[in-house]
Amino acid sequence: MMRKAFSDALVRIAQFNPNVLLLTGDHGYALFDDFRRHCPDQYINAGIAEQNMIGMAAGLARTGFRPFVYGLSAFIPTRVVEQIKLDVAHDNLPVVFIGDGAGFVYSHLGTSHQSFEDIACLRAIPNIQIYSPSDQFETTQCMNWAYETHATCYLRLGKSDRGDVHIAPISSQSGDLLPVKINDRADFAFIATGSLVLTAKNIAQKYFPLASVWSVPTLKPIDVEQVVSICKNHHVIVVLEEHSVYGGLGGIISEIASERMPTKILRIGVRDRLSEKCGSYEYLLREHGLDENSILDEVRRYLSTNHKP
């Protein structure tokens, strides 16, 4: 559903603005059937030449076009960080980069196609906004934000069929942390992004009815004051992400908390290691301790020694 929401939003934006162009690095053919049908003159297959594709997008943006650049997240942005920094972000050009298959989605294709460092690669580069939606509703909203901001943006798409977090379209400001309705009072908080928001919601509903759950579709910029408020009102924060524990959402929350409102934070993500074996998506989540049972065990261990009764 996320990929369809992305495709539908892209077609709608391109039909509204004929200067919107889609550039793809020889990926996503079936995904873009509707786009090619409705906007055939706005589609460019740049081939397996991602670095050159970023230069094309920069040149097109300078002449008034609005490029959306699509690739697997293992390649966009990781393979082209230098070109994103110098060709696009340096002058804050309105280019939207789409990294599909973030995390372990392309599990059987091995380390070359597994991406859990993309947020960290871009966070330190100025002028880049970073979006990480958790379901179809957040994907649609993130596409709207990315188009309307007229800035350099990266949209991270993960596993597309894990189900919806929200029950209806959302309305908020870019940078907001979105509450995922569980209950009206909170004992501790889950803060998650992308594919693991639904996992956080499921764990909270089943095992921690006094926990609040927050989704973070915008990692950069992020509403610092809202993060401070969540830290202030919870004794423990559990951060979940299908990304390295270095440089991702866990780092963002920890950095803000250490400066403004220190609290206990458990960061759950990909540890400092690559996958040992290939296998299914569910297998790799288990290997890296990101399946529901492994996360539940880690949270319980942490709470047993760090949580006030």
PAMAR-139660 format. One record per residue (C-alpha): y, x, z; residue in three letters. Coordinates in steps of 0.5 Angstrom, whole numbers, plus 500, padded with zeros to 3 digits. Each point is the difference from the previous one (the first is absolute). Example, Ala and Ser with C-alpha at 12.3 -4.5 7.8 and 13.67 -1.06 7.14 Angstrom:
# residues 2
491525516ALA;507502498SER;
END
This chain:
# residues 309
500500500MET;505506501MET;499503493ARG;501493497LYS;506499505ALA;503506497PHE;498499493SER;504493501ASP;506503503ALA;500505495LEU;500495494VAL;505496503ARG;505505501ILE;499503493ALA;501493497GLN;506499504PHE;503507498ASN;498503493PRO;502507503ASN;494500504VAL;495505497LEU;493501503LEU;497507499LEU;493502501THR;496506500GLY;494497496ASP;498496506HIS;500492502GLY;498497493TYR;497494502ALA;505499506LEU;506500495PHE;497495495ASP;505495502ASP;506505499PHE;498502493ARG;499493498ARG;507498503HIS;504506499CYS;497505495PRO;506504498ASP;501502507GLN;493503501TYR;499508499ILE;494503501ASN;502507502ALA;493503499GLY;496505505ILE;507504501ALA;503497507GLU;505506501GLN;503498493ASN;500493501MET;504501506ILE;505504496GLY;500494495MET;501495505ALA;506504503ALA;503500493GLY;499493499LEU;503498507ALA;507505498ARG;501495493THR;499494504GLY;493498500PHE;496498507ARG;494504499PRO;493498504PHE;496506500VAL;492498502TYR;494505501GLY;495501505LEU;503502507SER;496506500ALA;504502494PHE;507496501ILE;503503504PRO;495506502THR;500503493ARG;507499499VAL;504502506VAL;504505497GLU;502496494GLN;502494505ILE;504504504LYS;504504495LEU;500495494ASP;501493504VAL;501500507ALA;506506499HIS;504495497ASP;497494503ASN;498497494LEU;498493500PRO;492501498VAL;495497504VAL;493504501PHE;494496500ILE;494503504GLY;494496499ASP;493501504GLY;503503506ALA;496503505GLY;492499499PHE;500495495VAL;497505494TYR;495502505SER;494502495HIS;505504496LEU;501505505GLY;505504504THR;504501493SER;501492500HIS;501499508GLN;507500502SER;502500507PHE;506505500GLU;505496495ASP;505497505ILE;500507504ALA;502504493CYS;506495499LEU;502499507ARG;504506500ALA;503499493ILE;507497501PRO;502494496ASN;493497500ILE;498493502GLN;493499502ILE;496493500TYR;493499503SER;498493499PRO;494497504SER;499493495ASP;502496494GLN;507498504PHE;502506502GLU;499503493THR;504495497THR;506501505GLN;499508499CYS;501499493MET;506496501ASN;503505504TRP;498506496ALA;504497494TYR;506497504GLU;501507503THR;502504494HIS;497506503ALA;494505500THR;494496503CYS;493501501TYR;495494500LEU;493502503ARG;495495499LEU;493500503GLY;494496500LYS;501494497SER;495495502ASP;500500508ARG;503494501GLY;507497502ASP;504502506VAL;505495499HIS;499492498ILE;506499496ALA;506504497PRO;504504504ILE;508501501SER;503506503SER;504506499GLN;497507498SER;499504505GLY;497494505ASP;494501504LEU;497493499LEU;496496505PRO;493498499VAL;499494504LYS;495500505ILE;503498507ASN;506499503ASP;500506505ARG;498507500ALA;496505504ASP;500505495PHE;502501493ALA;496502493PHE;505502495ILE;496501493ALA;502501493THR;496498493GLY;493499501SER;499501507LEU;505494502VAL;494495499LEU;496504504THR;505501506ALA;500492499LYS;493499500ASN;499505506ILE;506496504ALA;497493499GLN;493502502LYS;501505506TYR;507501502PHE;503493500PRO;506502504LEU;502506495ALA;505499495SER;500502493VAL;505503495TRP;500501493SER;504506497VAL;501498492PRO;506505500THR;499507503LEU;506503497LYS;505497502PRO;498497507ILE;503496505ASP;501505505VAL;503496505GLU;494495499GLN;495505501VAL;504502507VAL;500493502SER;492500499ILE;499506504CYS;504498505LYS;496493501ASN;493503500HIS;497505504HIS;495503494VAL;501500493ILE;494500495VAL;502503493VAL;495498494LEU;501503493GLU;495502495GLU;504507499HIS;500506504SER;502500507VAL;505506498TYR;506497496GLY;499493500GLY;501494504LEU;498503506GLY;504505500GLY;506496498ILE;499496506ILE;499506505SER;506503497GLU;504494502ILE;497499507ALA;501507502SER;507500499GLU;502493502ARG;495497504MET;494504502PRO;493496501THR;493501499LYS;498500493ILE;493501497LEU;500502492ARG;494498496ILE;499502493GLY;497505496VAL;499507504ARG;501507498ASP;494500495ARG;498498493LEU;494495499SER;493503501GLU;496496495LYS;501495494CYS;499492502GLY;502493500SER;507499502TYR;497497507GLU;496506501TYR;506505499LEU;504495505LEU;494501505ARG;500508499GLU;507501502HIS;500495505GLY;504494497LEU;495495500ASP;501494505GLU;495502505ASN;502507500SER;507498501ILE;498496506LEU;496505503ASP;506505500GLU;505495502VAL;496498506ARG;499507502ARG;507501500TYR;502494504LEU;495502505SER;504506502THR;507498498ASN;501493501HIS;503496506LYS;496495503PRO;
END
